[in-house]
Amino acid sequence: MGGPHRRQDRGLPPAAGPEEEHGNRDSRPTPPDWIVEPGIGSSQSPIEVAAGECHIAEKRQEAVSRAEALRLLATGLRACTHCQPNTELGILVKKPPHRSNLVTPCQP
């Protein structure tokens, strides 16, 4: 990787490494364990519970305690389908019956 194309040979300082370029990753605040996505509008009731590190979670979020996340899920609030906080919290979700089970055959 030598030769005349090196930054130093062109009078430029060496390129910054990934840590220097993006800042020290350790200086970022640690994400909360659990978050809720608030709804839109005046009520802004929560619409989904997610794990704090879920990269699918929306930008609008509020940190909640484990107890609050459990309470919200137990009352029927939707769990993020990507990070599945209900599974990590030990809540089993009863899936709706398969659509074919809902259809009854026609009687002649």
PyMOL commands that place a pseudoatom at each C-alpha (Angstrom):
pseudoatom trace, name=CA, resn=MET, resi=1, chain=A, elem=C, hetatm=0, pos=[0.000, 0.000, 0.000]
pseudoatom trace, name=CA, resn=GLY, resi=2, chain=A, elem=C, hetatm=0, pos=[2.981, 2.276, -0.447]
pseudoatom trace, name=CA, resn=GLY, resi=3, chain=A, elem=C, hetatm=0, pos=[3.742, 4.408, -3.413]
pseudoatom trace, name=CA, resn=PRO, resi=4, chain=A, elem=C, hetatm=0, pos=[2.873, 7.971, -4.368]
pseudoatom trace, name=CA, resn=HIS, resi=5, chain=A, elem=C, hetatm=0, pos=[-0.788, 7.570, -3.402]
pseudoatom trace, name=CA, resn=ARG, resi=6, chain=A, elem=C, hetatm=0, pos=[-0.204, 7.573, 0.342]
pseudoatom trace, name=CA, resn=ARG, resi=7, chain=A, elem=C, hetatm=0, pos=[-1.824, 10.493, 2.154]
pseudoatom trace, name=CA, resn=GLN, resi=8, chain=A, elem=C, hetatm=0, pos=[1.449, 11.479, 3.799]
pseudoatom trace, name=CA, resn=ASP, resi=9, chain=A, elem=C, hetatm=0, pos=[3.199, 11.700, 0.394]
pseudoatom trace, name=CA, resn=ARG, resi=10, chain=A, elem=C, hetatm=0, pos=[0.570, 14.191, -0.780]
pseudoatom trace, name=CA, resn=GLY, resi=11, chain=A, elem=C, hetatm=0, pos=[1.039, 16.383, 2.307]
pseudoatom trace, name=CA, resn=LEU, resi=12, chain=A, elem=C, hetatm=0, pos=[-2.145, 15.185, 4.000]
pseudoatom trace, name=CA, resn=PRO, resi=13, chain=A, elem=C, hetatm=0, pos=[-2.379, 13.874, 7.553]
pseudoatom trace, name=CA, resn=PRO, resi=14, chain=A, elem=C, hetatm=0, pos=[-2.968, 10.124, 7.988]
pseudoatom trace, name=CA, resn=ALA, resi=15, chain=A, elem=C, hetatm=0, pos=[-6.599, 9.041, 7.717]
pseudoatom trace, name=CA, resn=ALA, resi=16, chain=A, elem=C, hetatm=0, pos=[-8.512, 8.818, 10.970]
pseudoatom trace, name=CA, resn=GLY, resi=17, chain=A, elem=C, hetatm=0, pos=[-9.261, 5.331, 12.231]
pseudoatom trace, name=CA, resn=PRO, resi=18, chain=A, elem=C, hetatm=0, pos=[-12.824, 4.162, 12.774]
pseudoatom trace, name=CA, resn=GLU, resi=19, chain=A, elem=C, hetatm=0, pos=[-12.819, 5.146, 16.458]
pseudoatom trace, name=CA, resn=GLU, resi=20, chain=A, elem=C, hetatm=0, pos=[-11.491, 8.629, 15.738]
pseudoatom trace, name=CA, resn=GLU, resi=21, chain=A, elem=C, hetatm=0, pos=[-13.820, 9.125, 12.795]
pseudoatom trace, name=CA, resn=HIS, resi=22, chain=A, elem=C, hetatm=0, pos=[-17.021, 8.120, 14.591]
pseudoatom trace, name=CA, resn=GLY, resi=23, chain=A, elem=C, hetatm=0, pos=[-16.068, 9.050, 18.122]
pseudoatom trace, name=CA, resn=ASN, resi=24, chain=A, elem=C, hetatm=0, pos=[-15.432, 6.707, 20.975]
pseudoatom trace, name=CA, resn=ARG, resi=25, chain=A, elem=C, hetatm=0, pos=[-18.271, 4.181, 21.105]
pseudoatom trace, name=CA, resn=ASP, resi=26, chain=A, elem=C, hetatm=0, pos=[-17.878, 3.864, 24.877]
pseudoatom trace, name=CA, resn=SER, resi=27, chain=A, elem=C, hetatm=0, pos=[-19.006, 7.477, 25.315]
pseudoatom trace, name=CA, resn=ARG, resi=28, chain=A, elem=C, hetatm=0, pos=[-22.508, 6.678, 24.033]
pseudoatom trace, name=CA, resn=PRO, resi=29, chain=A, elem=C, hetatm=0, pos=[-25.162, 6.359, 26.712]
pseudoatom trace, name=CA, resn=THR, resi=30, chain=A, elem=C, hetatm=0, pos=[-26.266, 2.814, 27.322]
pseudoatom trace, name=CA, resn=PRO, resi=31, chain=A, elem=C, hetatm=0, pos=[-29.747, 2.140, 25.950]
pseudoatom trace, name=CA, resn=PRO, resi=32, chain=A, elem=C, hetatm=0, pos=[-32.562, 1.358, 28.387]
pseudoatom trace, name=CA, resn=ASP, resi=33, chain=A, elem=C, hetatm=0, pos=[-33.533, -2.274, 28.847]
pseudoatom trace, name=CA, resn=TRP, resi=34, chain=A, elem=C, hetatm=0, pos=[-37.117, -1.713, 27.658]
pseudoatom trace, name=CA, resn=ILE, resi=35, chain=A, elem=C, hetatm=0, pos=[-38.800, 0.981, 25.592]
pseudoatom trace, name=CA, resn=VAL, resi=36, chain=A, elem=C, hetatm=0, pos=[-42.291, 1.839, 24.417]
pseudoatom trace, name=CA, resn=GLU, resi=37, chain=A, elem=C, hetatm=0, pos=[-43.231, 3.620, 21.243]
pseudoatom trace, name=CA, resn=PRO, resi=38, chain=A, elem=C, hetatm=0, pos=[-45.790, 6.316, 21.991]
pseudoatom trace, name=CA, resn=GLY, resi=39, chain=A, elem=C, hetatm=0, pos=[-48.714, 6.805, 19.679]
pseudoatom trace, name=CA, resn=ILE, resi=40, chain=A, elem=C, hetatm=0, pos=[-49.331, 9.878, 17.592]
pseudoatom trace, name=CA, resn=GLY, resi=41, chain=A, elem=C, hetatm=0, pos=[-51.810, 12.525, 18.628]
pseudoatom trace, name=CA, resn=SER, resi=42, chain=A, elem=C, hetatm=0, pos=[-52.969, 14.051, 21.850]
pseudoatom trace, name=CA, resn=SER, resi=43, chain=A, elem=C, hetatm=0, pos=[-53.319, 10.806, 23.812]
pseudoatom trace, name=CA, resn=GLN, resi=44, chain=A, elem=C, hetatm=0, pos=[-49.908, 9.409, 22.843]
pseudoatom trace, name=CA, resn=SER, resi=45, chain=A, elem=C, hetatm=0, pos=[-50.782, 6.098, 24.499]
pseudoatom trace, name=CA, resn=PRO, resi=46, chain=A, elem=C, hetatm=0, pos=[-48.031, 3.514, 23.948]
pseudoatom trace, name=CA, resn=ILE, resi=47, chain=A, elem=C, hetatm=0, pos=[-48.531, 1.293, 20.909]
pseudoatom trace, name=CA, resn=GLU, resi=48, chain=A, elem=C, hetatm=0, pos=[-45.607, -1.145, 21.150]
pseudoatom trace, name=CA, resn=VAL, resi=49, chain=A, elem=C, hetatm=0, pos=[-43.051, -2.518, 23.617]
pseudoatom trace, name=CA, resn=ALA, resi=50, chain=A, elem=C, hetatm=0, pos=[-39.509, -3.270, 22.426]
pseudoatom trace, name=CA, resn=ALA, resi=51, chain=A, elem=C, hetatm=0, pos=[-36.109, -4.128, 23.843]
pseudoatom trace, name=CA, resn=GLY, resi=52, chain=A, elem=C, hetatm=0, pos=[-33.910, -1.068, 24.363]
pseudoatom trace, name=CA, resn=GLU, resi=53, chain=A, elem=C, hetatm=0, pos=[-31.310, -2.216, 21.836]
pseudoatom trace, name=CA, resn=CYS, resi=54, chain=A, elem=C, hetatm=0, pos=[-33.828, -3.048, 19.087]
pseudoatom trace, name=CA, resn=HIS, resi=55, chain=A, elem=C, hetatm=0, pos=[-32.621, -1.396, 15.889]
pseudoatom trace, name=CA, resn=ILE, resi=56, chain=A, elem=C, hetatm=0, pos=[-36.099, -1.557, 14.366]
pseudoatom trace, name=CA, resn=ALA, resi=57, chain=A, elem=C, hetatm=0, pos=[-37.633, 0.607, 17.106]
pseudoatom trace, name=CA, resn=GLU, resi=58, chain=A, elem=C, hetatm=0, pos=[-38.812, 4.055, 16.075]
pseudoatom trace, name=CA, resn=LYS, resi=59, chain=A, elem=C, hetatm=0, pos=[-36.948, 7.212, 17.016]
pseudoatom trace, name=CA, resn=ARG, resi=60, chain=A, elem=C, hetatm=0, pos=[-39.830, 8.300, 19.233]
pseudoatom trace, name=CA, resn=GLN, resi=61, chain=A, elem=C, hetatm=0, pos=[-39.466, 6.123, 22.293]
pseudoatom trace, name=CA, resn=GLU, resi=62, chain=A, elem=C, hetatm=0, pos=[-39.683, 6.245, 26.048]
pseudoatom trace, name=CA, resn=ALA, resi=63, chain=A, elem=C, hetatm=0, pos=[-37.726, 4.135, 28.511]
pseudoatom trace, name=CA, resn=VAL, resi=64, chain=A, elem=C, hetatm=0, pos=[-39.790, 1.939, 30.829]
pseudoatom trace, name=CA, resn=SER, resi=65, chain=A, elem=C, hetatm=0, pos=[-38.936, -0.410, 33.668]
pseudoatom trace, name=CA, resn=ARG, resi=66, chain=A, elem=C, hetatm=0, pos=[-39.136, -4.176, 33.387]
pseudoatom trace, name=CA, resn=ALA, resi=67, chain=A, elem=C, hetatm=0, pos=[-42.241, -4.140, 35.591]
pseudoatom trace, name=CA, resn=GLU, resi=68, chain=A, elem=C, hetatm=0, pos=[-43.924, -1.558, 33.343]
pseudoatom trace, name=CA, resn=ALA, resi=69, chain=A, elem=C, hetatm=0, pos=[-43.011, -3.504, 30.185]
pseudoatom trace, name=CA, resn=LEU, resi=70, chain=A, elem=C, hetatm=0, pos=[-44.499, -6.664, 31.737]
pseudoatom trace, name=CA, resn=ARG, resi=71, chain=A, elem=C, hetatm=0, pos=[-47.662, -4.792, 32.767]
pseudoatom trace, name=CA, resn=LEU, resi=72, chain=A, elem=C, hetatm=0, pos=[-48.132, -3.275, 29.301]
pseudoatom trace, name=CA, resn=LEU, resi=73, chain=A, elem=C, hetatm=0, pos=[-47.649, -6.614, 27.547]
pseudoatom trace, name=CA, resn=ALA, resi=74, chain=A, elem=C, hetatm=0, pos=[-50.007, -8.333, 29.996]
pseudoatom trace, name=CA, resn=THR, resi=75, chain=A, elem=C, hetatm=0, pos=[-52.720, -5.782, 29.187]
pseudoatom trace, name=CA, resn=GLY, resi=76, chain=A, elem=C, hetatm=0, pos=[-52.432, -6.631, 25.488]
pseudoatom trace, name=CA, resn=LEU, resi=77, chain=A, elem=C, hetatm=0, pos=[-50.026, -3.993, 24.169]
pseudoatom trace, name=CA, resn=ARG, resi=78, chain=A, elem=C, hetatm=0, pos=[-48.290, -5.200, 21.003]
pseudoatom trace, name=CA, resn=ALA, resi=79, chain=A, elem=C, hetatm=0, pos=[-44.757, -6.567, 21.331]
pseudoatom trace, name=CA, resn=CYS, resi=80, chain=A, elem=C, hetatm=0, pos=[-42.164, -5.735, 18.673]
pseudoatom trace, name=CA, resn=THR, resi=81, chain=A, elem=C, hetatm=0, pos=[-42.145, -8.586, 16.186]
pseudoatom trace, name=CA, resn=HIS, resi=82, chain=A, elem=C, hetatm=0, pos=[-38.424, -8.130, 15.543]
pseudoatom trace, name=CA, resn=CYS, resi=83, chain=A, elem=C, hetatm=0, pos=[-36.873, -8.232, 19.032]
pseudoatom trace, name=CA, resn=GLN, resi=84, chain=A, elem=C, hetatm=0, pos=[-39.817, -10.049, 20.685]
pseudoatom trace, name=CA, resn=PRO, resi=85, chain=A, elem=C, hetatm=0, pos=[-39.530, -8.571, 24.187]
pseudoatom trace, name=CA, resn=ASN, resi=86, chain=A, elem=C, hetatm=0, pos=[-42.402, -10.771, 25.355]
pseudoatom trace, name=CA, resn=THR, resi=87, chain=A, elem=C, hetatm=0, pos=[-40.220, -13.859, 24.883]
pseudoatom trace, name=CA, resn=GLU, resi=88, chain=A, elem=C, hetatm=0, pos=[-37.297, -12.318, 26.761]
pseudoatom trace, name=CA, resn=LEU, resi=89, chain=A, elem=C, hetatm=0, pos=[-39.652, -11.260, 29.557]
pseudoatom trace, name=CA, resn=GLY, resi=90, chain=A, elem=C, hetatm=0, pos=[-41.113, -14.762, 29.752]
pseudoatom trace, name=CA, resn=ILE, resi=91, chain=A, elem=C, hetatm=0, pos=[-44.588, -13.960, 28.427]
pseudoatom trace, name=CA, resn=LEU, resi=92, chain=A, elem=C, hetatm=0, pos=[-46.050, -16.474, 26.027]
pseudoatom trace, name=CA, resn=VAL, resi=93, chain=A, elem=C, hetatm=0, pos=[-48.346, -15.004, 23.431]
pseudoatom trace, name=CA, resn=LYS, resi=94, chain=A, elem=C, hetatm=0, pos=[-51.268, -17.062, 22.261]
pseudoatom trace, name=CA, resn=LYS, resi=95, chain=A, elem=C, hetatm=0, pos=[-51.290, -16.870, 18.489]
pseudoatom trace, name=CA, resn=PRO, resi=96, chain=A, elem=C, hetatm=0, pos=[-54.632, -16.524, 16.735]
pseudoatom trace, name=CA, resn=PRO, resi=97, chain=A, elem=C, hetatm=0, pos=[-55.932, -19.700, 15.126]
pseudoatom trace, name=CA, resn=HIS, resi=98, chain=A, elem=C, hetatm=0, pos=[-54.812, -20.417, 11.593]
pseudoatom trace, name=CA, resn=ARG, resi=99, chain=A, elem=C, hetatm=0, pos=[-57.098, -18.870, 9.001]
pseudoatom trace, name=CA, resn=SER, resi=100, chain=A, elem=C, hetatm=0, pos=[-58.058, -22.289, 7.618]
pseudoatom trace, name=CA, resn=ASN, resi=101, chain=A, elem=C, hetatm=0, pos=[-59.440, -23.169, 11.059]
pseudoatom trace, name=CA, resn=LEU, resi=102, chain=A, elem=C, hetatm=0, pos=[-61.808, -20.212, 10.864]
pseudoatom trace, name=CA, resn=VAL, resi=103, chain=A, elem=C, hetatm=0, pos=[-63.445, -21.298, 7.631]
pseudoatom trace, name=CA, resn=THR, resi=104, chain=A, elem=C, hetatm=0, pos=[-66.214, -23.832, 7.903]
pseudoatom trace, name=CA, resn=PRO, resi=105, chain=A, elem=C, hetatm=0, pos=[-66.966, -25.957, 4.887]
pseudoatom trace, name=CA, resn=CYS, resi=106, chain=A, elem=C, hetatm=0, pos=[-70.204, -25.354, 3.027]
pseudoatom trace, name=CA, resn=GLN, resi=107, chain=A, elem=C, hetatm=0, pos=[-72.961, -27.847, 3.707]
pseudoatom trace, name=CA, resn=PRO, resi=108, chain=A, elem=C, hetatm=0, pos=[-74.761, -29.233, 0.642]
for i in range(1, 108): cmd.bond("trace and resi %d" % i, "trace and resi %d" % (i + 1))
show_as sticks, trace
zoom trace
